[in-house]
Amino acid sequence: MLHATLWLGRLTPPPRVLARAAFGVRGAALPSLLRGLIACGWFGIQTWVGAGAIHTLLSPLWGGGIAAPLPWLGIAASELACFAAFWAAQVAIIVRGIESIRVVEAYSAPLLILLSALLLCWAISVAGSGLPAALLAPGTFVGAKKALFWRAALPAVTANVGFWATLSLNIPDFSRFAVSQRAQLLGQLLGLPLTMVAFSATALVVTAATASLYGAPIADPVAVISRIGGAGGTAAGLVGLIVATLSTNIAANVVAPANAFVNLSPARFSFRAGGLLTAALGALLCPWRLIGSTDGYVFVWLVGGSALLGPVCGVLLADYYILRNRRLDVDGLYSSAPESPYHYRAGVNPAAFAAVAAGIAPNVPGFLAAAGLCACHPFWAAVYDYAWFVGAAIASALYLALMRRGAAAELRT
């Protein structure tokens, strides 16, 4: 049999295939769909961000203001038109297939880096001596408020983990095309942590500069670019932001759900059809409502998403690193025959499903309370602050216990 580790480039199966080791050759549809549905929401959110840039760019057409919102949607007709236009532009790329996505990424990724560098230079140049003062200003949690720091920090950490919980599950969609182990290792080591540190630092500097310039921090990049001054600079910045958002959205939020739908029913879904369904669901979720408030975005969307995907990640990590010690039967992963070591019971591993359910359960009361659907005990609210970590820990521990118990039972028989 052919064996491989997770880091062997072209030998690495895509995530929906890797998940078969823990969930079964048919049961792998569950984690694939969970990750895909979260991506549909992210697709809608990023489309709304791009639409905001278009709306600002075209603001002279409607006098720079926003008309009264449509009663049945909660957004103005002009905002809806910009959302539909940006959505249609992405659909046009999706229809052309995965190769067109590769071309978009090749040209837009450098543009994103250039735009960020220009924003950083602008912030440093215009803020001047006020920038160091803004960066070194005391935090919100000083004096009597110090005790509140961890109450805000822990959900923030969980939200950031939840932000990356999606791509961390389907990174093999991209790393499996690496030409060597060294290529994919360096690509992830340099391409993810370092660039995110750079982008985060740029965001902090730019936000601090806006606090120095305007008296209050502005975190929305569209609002920042619209205040740069000069029609040409503002227009160029907004166009760059639109292209960068389009690139990021398609790469991060279309590939995974499209492949998930293909995996669910290869006879009914092609990659193109899966991508179109992703776009449709992203629009139907009304993303402007998901990010309508900071609390809703952080505590409902980000933390809630981490509560859903944390148990999946816990099972996958426990299965690959602990239970199997990084050894996989690749032939078995691609086989649906009963002889496959990953066939389990009719292609489904009950232990993985039970572990995911157990990992999600403790976070349900906190999620319902955060969404305003009901109240919950402070204990469950505190558990929800650690949603990803709680779910991953419970799911991995239960999965290992059930799998080892099952293996012991087989040995006894």
C-alpha positions as CSV (number, residue, x, y, z in Angstrom):
1,M,0.0,0.0,0.0
2,L,1.1,3.6,-0.7
3,H,1.6,5.7,2.5
4,A,2.1,9.4,2.7
5,T,2.3,12.2,5.3
6,L,0.3,15.4,5.3
7,W,3.2,17.3,3.9
8,L,4.2,15.4,0.8
9,G,3.1,17.9,-1.8
10,R,1.5,16.1,-4.8
11,L,0.9,13.0,-2.7
12,T,-1.2,14.9,-0.3
13,P,-4.9,14.3,-1.0
14,P,-7.4,17.2,-1.0
15,P,-9.0,17.9,2.4
16,R,-12.3,16.2,1.6
17,V,-10.2,13.0,0.9
18,L,-8.0,13.5,4.0
19,A,-11.1,13.7,6.1
20,R,-12.1,10.2,5.1
21,A,-9.4,8.8,7.4
22,A,-11.4,10.0,10.4
23,F,-15.0,10.3,9.2
24,G,-15.1,7.5,6.6
25,V,-15.3,7.6,2.8
26,R,-18.9,8.8,2.9
27,G,-18.9,10.5,6.3
28,A,-16.3,13.0,5.1
29,A,-19.2,14.9,3.5
30,L,-20.0,16.2,7.0
31,P,-16.9,18.2,7.7
32,S,-16.7,19.2,4.0
33,L,-20.2,20.7,4.1
34,L,-19.7,22.4,7.5
35,R,-16.6,24.2,6.2
36,G,-18.4,24.9,2.9
37,L,-21.4,26.5,4.5
38,I,-19.2,28.8,6.6
39,A,-17.4,29.7,3.4
40,C,-20.7,30.6,1.7
41,G,-21.2,33.2,4.5
42,W,-17.7,34.5,4.1
43,F,-18.3,34.8,0.3
44,G,-21.3,37.0,1.0
45,I,-19.5,39.1,3.6
46,Q,-16.5,39.8,1.3
47,T,-18.9,40.6,-1.6
48,W,-20.5,43.2,0.6
49,V,-17.1,44.7,1.4
50,G,-16.3,44.9,-2.3
51,A,-19.7,46.4,-3.0
52,G,-19.0,49.0,-0.4
53,A,-15.9,50.1,-2.3
54,I,-17.8,50.3,-5.5
55,H,-20.6,52.3,-3.8
56,T,-18.0,54.8,-2.5
57,L,-16.3,55.0,-5.9
58,L,-19.6,55.7,-7.6
59,S,-21.0,58.0,-4.9
60,P,-21.0,61.1,-7.1
61,L,-23.7,59.5,-9.2
62,W,-26.1,59.7,-6.2
63,G,-24.8,62.8,-4.6
64,G,-22.5,61.1,-2.2
65,G,-25.3,60.0,0.2
66,I,-27.3,56.8,0.8
67,A,-31.0,56.7,0.2
68,A,-33.4,55.3,2.7
69,P,-33.1,51.5,3.0
70,L,-35.5,49.2,1.2
71,P,-37.9,47.9,3.9
72,W,-37.6,44.3,2.9
73,L,-33.8,44.2,2.7
74,G,-32.4,46.9,5.1
75,I,-30.1,48.4,2.5
76,A,-30.5,51.1,-0.1
77,A,-31.2,50.4,-3.8
78,S,-27.9,51.8,-4.8
79,E,-26.1,49.5,-2.3
80,L,-28.1,46.6,-3.6
81,A,-27.1,47.4,-7.2
82,C,-23.4,47.6,-6.2
83,F,-23.6,44.3,-4.4
84,A,-25.3,42.7,-7.4
85,A,-22.6,44.1,-9.8
86,F,-19.7,42.8,-7.7
87,W,-21.5,39.5,-7.2
88,A,-21.9,39.1,-10.9
89,A,-18.3,39.9,-11.6
90,Q,-17.2,37.1,-9.4
91,V,-19.7,34.7,-10.9
92,A,-18.3,35.5,-14.3
93,I,-14.9,34.3,-13.1
94,I,-16.3,31.2,-11.4
95,V,-18.1,30.2,-14.6
96,R,-14.8,30.2,-16.5
97,G,-13.4,27.6,-14.1
98,I,-10.5,27.0,-11.8
99,E,-7.9,28.2,-14.4
100,S,-9.4,31.7,-14.5
101,I,-9.2,31.8,-10.7
102,R,-5.4,31.0,-10.9
103,V,-4.9,33.9,-13.4
104,V,-6.8,36.3,-11.2
105,E,-4.7,35.3,-8.2
106,A,-1.5,35.7,-10.1
107,Y,-2.2,39.3,-10.9
108,S,-4.2,40.5,-7.9
109,A,-2.0,39.2,-5.1
110,P,0.9,41.6,-5.9
111,L,-1.7,44.4,-6.2
112,L,-2.9,43.7,-2.7
113,I,0.7,44.0,-1.4
114,L,1.3,47.2,-3.3
115,L,-2.0,48.7,-2.0
116,S,-1.1,47.9,1.6
117,A,2.4,49.3,1.2
118,L,1.0,52.6,-0.3
119,L,-1.5,52.9,2.6
120,L,1.4,52.4,5.1
121,C,3.5,55.0,3.4
122,W,0.5,57.4,3.4
123,A,-0.2,56.9,7.1
124,I,3.4,57.5,8.0
125,S,3.7,60.6,5.8
126,V,0.5,62.4,6.8
127,A,0.4,61.5,10.5
128,G,4.0,62.7,11.1
129,S,4.8,63.2,14.8
130,G,1.3,62.3,15.8
131,L,1.7,58.7,14.7
132,P,4.1,57.5,17.5
133,A,1.8,59.1,20.1
134,A,-1.2,57.4,18.7
135,L,0.6,54.0,18.6
136,L,1.8,54.5,22.2
137,A,-1.4,55.8,23.6
138,P,-2.8,54.0,26.7
139,G,-5.2,51.1,26.0
140,T,-8.8,51.0,26.8
141,F,-8.3,48.7,29.8
142,V,-6.5,50.9,32.3
143,G,-7.1,51.6,35.9
144,A,-10.3,50.0,37.2
145,K,-11.0,48.5,33.8
146,K,-8.0,46.2,33.8
147,A,-10.2,43.4,35.2
148,L,-12.3,43.6,32.0
149,F,-9.3,42.9,29.7
150,W,-9.6,39.1,29.7
151,R,-13.3,39.3,29.3
152,A,-12.7,41.0,26.0
153,A,-9.4,39.4,25.0
154,L,-10.5,35.8,25.2
155,P,-13.4,36.1,22.8
156,A,-11.2,38.2,20.5
157,V,-8.6,35.4,20.4
158,T,-11.3,32.8,19.7
159,A,-12.7,35.1,17.0
160,N,-9.3,35.3,15.3
161,V,-8.9,31.6,15.4
162,G,-12.4,31.3,14.0
163,F,-11.4,33.6,11.2
164,W,-8.6,31.2,10.2
165,A,-10.5,28.0,11.1
166,T,-11.9,27.8,7.5
167,L,-8.8,28.0,5.5
168,S,-6.8,25.8,8.0
169,L,-9.2,23.0,7.2
170,N,-8.9,23.2,3.4
171,I,-5.3,24.4,3.0
172,P,-4.5,21.0,1.2
173,D,-6.7,22.3,-1.6
174,F,-3.7,24.5,-2.4
175,S,-0.7,22.8,-0.9
176,R,-1.3,19.5,-2.7
177,F,-0.2,21.2,-5.9
178,A,3.2,22.1,-4.5
179,V,6.1,20.7,-6.5
180,S,7.9,19.5,-3.3
181,Q,7.6,19.3,0.4
182,R,10.1,22.2,0.7
183,A,8.0,24.3,-1.6
184,Q,4.8,23.9,0.3
185,L,6.5,24.2,3.7
186,L,8.2,27.5,2.8
187,G,5.1,28.7,1.1
188,Q,3.0,28.3,4.2
189,L,5.7,29.4,6.6
190,L,6.5,32.6,4.7
191,G,3.2,33.2,3.0
192,L,0.8,33.0,6.0
193,P,2.4,34.0,9.3
194,L,4.7,36.7,8.0
195,T,2.2,38.3,5.6
196,M,-0.5,38.3,8.2
197,V,1.9,40.0,10.7
198,A,2.7,42.5,8.0
199,F,-0.9,43.2,7.1
200,S,-2.0,43.4,10.8
201,A,0.9,45.8,11.5
202,T,-0.1,47.9,8.5
203,A,-3.7,48.0,9.7
204,L,-2.6,49.1,13.2
205,V,-0.4,51.9,11.8
206,V,-3.1,53.1,9.4
207,T,-5.8,53.0,12.1
208,A,-3.5,54.9,14.5
209,A,-2.8,57.5,11.8
210,T,-6.6,58.1,11.3
211,A,-6.9,58.6,15.1
212,S,-4.2,61.2,14.9
213,L,-5.6,62.9,11.9
214,Y,-9.3,62.8,12.5
215,G,-9.6,62.5,16.3
216,A,-11.1,59.0,16.2
217,P,-9.8,55.7,14.7
218,I,-11.2,54.5,11.4
219,A,-10.9,50.8,10.9
220,D,-12.9,50.5,7.7
221,P,-10.4,50.5,4.7
222,V,-13.1,51.9,2.4
223,A,-13.7,54.8,4.7
224,V,-9.9,55.4,5.1
225,I,-9.2,55.4,1.3
226,S,-12.2,57.7,0.7
227,R,-10.5,60.3,3.0
228,I,-7.0,60.1,1.4
229,G,-7.7,63.2,-0.7
230,G,-7.5,63.8,-4.4
231,A,-10.0,62.1,-6.8
232,G,-7.3,60.2,-8.6
233,G,-5.7,58.7,-5.5
234,T,-9.0,57.8,-3.9
235,A,-10.2,56.2,-7.1
236,A,-7.0,54.2,-7.6
237,G,-7.1,53.0,-4.0
238,L,-10.7,51.9,-4.2
239,V,-10.2,50.1,-7.5
240,G,-7.2,48.3,-6.0
241,L,-9.3,47.4,-2.9
242,I,-12.1,46.0,-5.2
243,V,-9.6,43.8,-7.1
244,A,-7.9,42.6,-4.0
245,T,-11.2,41.8,-2.3
246,L,-12.3,39.9,-5.4
247,S,-9.1,37.9,-5.5
248,T,-9.2,37.0,-1.8
249,N,-12.9,36.1,-1.9
250,I,-12.7,33.7,-4.8
251,A,-9.6,31.9,-3.5
252,A,-10.6,31.6,0.1
253,N,-14.4,31.2,-0.2
254,V,-15.2,29.5,-3.4
255,V,-12.7,26.7,-3.9
256,A,-13.5,24.9,-0.7
257,P,-17.3,25.0,-0.8
258,A,-17.4,24.2,-4.6
259,N,-15.2,21.1,-3.9
260,A,-17.4,20.3,-1.0
261,F,-20.5,20.2,-3.1
262,V,-18.7,18.2,-5.8
263,N,-17.7,15.7,-3.1
264,L,-21.3,15.5,-1.9
265,S,-22.6,14.5,-5.3
266,P,-20.0,14.3,-8.2
267,A,-22.8,13.2,-10.6
268,R,-24.8,16.4,-10.0
269,F,-22.1,19.0,-9.3
270,S,-19.1,20.2,-11.3
271,F,-16.7,22.7,-9.8
272,R,-18.6,25.4,-11.8
273,A,-22.0,24.3,-10.4
274,G,-20.6,24.2,-6.9
275,G,-19.1,27.6,-7.2
276,L,-22.4,29.0,-8.5
277,L,-24.3,27.5,-5.6
278,T,-21.8,29.0,-3.2
279,A,-22.4,32.4,-4.7
280,A,-26.1,32.0,-4.5
281,L,-26.1,31.0,-0.9
282,G,-23.7,33.8,0.0
283,A,-26.1,36.3,-1.4
284,L,-29.2,34.8,0.2
285,L,-27.6,35.0,3.7
286,C,-27.9,38.8,3.5
287,P,-24.3,39.4,4.6
288,W,-24.9,43.0,5.6
289,R,-27.0,41.6,8.5
290,L,-24.1,39.3,9.6
291,I,-21.8,42.2,10.0
292,G,-24.3,44.9,10.9
293,S,-22.8,45.3,14.3
294,T,-19.5,44.6,16.0
295,D,-21.1,42.3,18.5
296,G,-22.9,40.4,15.8
297,Y,-19.9,40.0,13.6
298,V,-17.5,38.9,16.4
299,F,-19.7,37.0,18.9
300,V,-22.2,35.5,16.5
301,W,-20.4,35.0,13.2
302,L,-16.7,34.6,14.1
303,V,-17.0,32.9,17.5
304,G,-20.1,30.9,16.2
305,G,-18.1,29.7,13.2
306,S,-15.3,28.6,15.4
307,A,-17.7,26.6,17.6
308,L,-18.8,24.7,14.5
309,L,-15.4,24.1,13.0
310,G,-13.3,23.6,16.1
311,P,-14.6,20.0,16.8
312,V,-14.0,19.1,13.1
313,C,-10.4,20.3,13.4
314,G,-10.0,18.5,16.7
315,V,-11.0,15.2,15.2
316,L,-8.8,15.6,12.2
317,L,-5.7,16.5,14.3
318,A,-6.3,13.7,16.8
319,D,-6.7,11.2,14.0
320,Y,-3.7,12.2,12.0
321,Y,-1.1,13.1,14.6
322,I,-2.0,10.9,17.5
323,L,-4.0,7.9,16.4
324,R,-2.2,7.3,13.1
325,N,1.1,8.9,13.8
326,R,1.0,10.8,10.4
327,R,0.6,7.6,8.3
328,L,-2.2,7.2,5.8
329,D,-3.1,4.5,3.4
330,V,-3.6,6.7,0.3
331,D,-5.1,3.9,-1.8
332,G,-7.6,3.3,1.0
333,L,-8.6,6.9,1.1
334,Y,-9.6,6.7,-2.6
335,S,-11.4,3.4,-2.2
336,S,-15.1,3.0,-1.3
337,A,-14.8,-0.8,-1.1
338,P,-15.7,-2.5,2.2
339,E,-12.1,-3.6,2.4
340,S,-10.9,0.0,2.7
341,P,-9.5,0.7,6.2
342,Y,-11.6,3.9,6.2
343,H,-14.9,2.2,5.3
344,Y,-16.0,1.8,8.9
345,R,-19.8,1.3,9.0
346,A,-21.3,1.8,5.5
347,G,-18.6,4.4,4.9
348,V,-19.3,6.4,8.0
349,N,-17.3,6.5,11.3
350,P,-19.8,6.9,14.1
351,A,-17.0,7.9,16.5
352,A,-16.1,11.0,14.5
353,F,-19.7,12.1,14.3
354,A,-20.3,11.6,18.0
355,A,-17.1,13.5,18.8
356,V,-18.1,16.5,16.6
357,A,-21.6,16.6,18.2
358,A,-20.1,16.5,21.7
359,G,-17.7,19.3,20.8
360,I,-20.4,21.5,19.4
361,A,-23.0,20.9,22.2
362,P,-21.3,23.0,25.1
363,N,-21.2,26.0,22.9
364,V,-24.8,26.0,21.8
365,P,-26.2,27.8,24.9
366,G,-23.6,30.6,24.5
367,F,-24.3,31.0,20.8
368,L,-28.0,31.2,21.3
369,A,-27.5,33.9,24.0
370,A,-25.0,35.8,21.7
371,A,-27.6,35.7,18.9
372,G,-30.2,37.1,21.3
373,L,-32.4,34.1,21.0
374,C,-32.4,33.2,24.7
375,A,-30.5,33.8,27.9
376,C,-28.0,31.4,29.4
377,H,-26.1,30.8,32.6
378,P,-22.8,32.8,32.9
379,F,-20.9,29.5,32.9
380,W,-22.0,28.7,29.4
381,A,-21.3,32.2,28.2
382,A,-17.8,31.8,29.5
383,V,-17.4,28.4,27.8
384,Y,-18.5,30.1,24.5
385,D,-15.7,32.6,24.9
386,Y,-13.3,29.7,24.3
387,A,-15.6,28.1,21.6
388,W,-12.9,26.8,19.2
389,F,-10.6,25.5,21.9
390,V,-13.4,23.9,23.9
391,G,-14.9,22.2,20.9
392,A,-11.6,21.0,19.6
393,A,-10.4,19.6,23.0
394,I,-13.7,17.8,23.7
395,A,-14.0,16.3,20.2
396,S,-10.4,15.2,20.0
397,A,-10.4,13.5,23.5
398,L,-13.7,11.7,22.8
399,Y,-12.7,10.6,19.4
400,L,-9.5,9.1,20.6
401,A,-11.3,7.4,23.5
402,L,-14.0,5.9,21.2
403,M,-11.5,4.8,18.5
404,R,-9.2,3.1,21.0
405,R,-12.1,1.5,22.8
406,G,-13.3,0.1,19.4
407,A,-9.8,-1.1,18.6
408,A,-9.5,-2.9,22.0
409,A,-12.9,-4.5,21.5
410,E,-11.8,-5.8,18.1
411,L,-8.7,-7.3,19.6
412,R,-10.7,-9.1,22.3
413,T,-13.0,-10.7,19.7
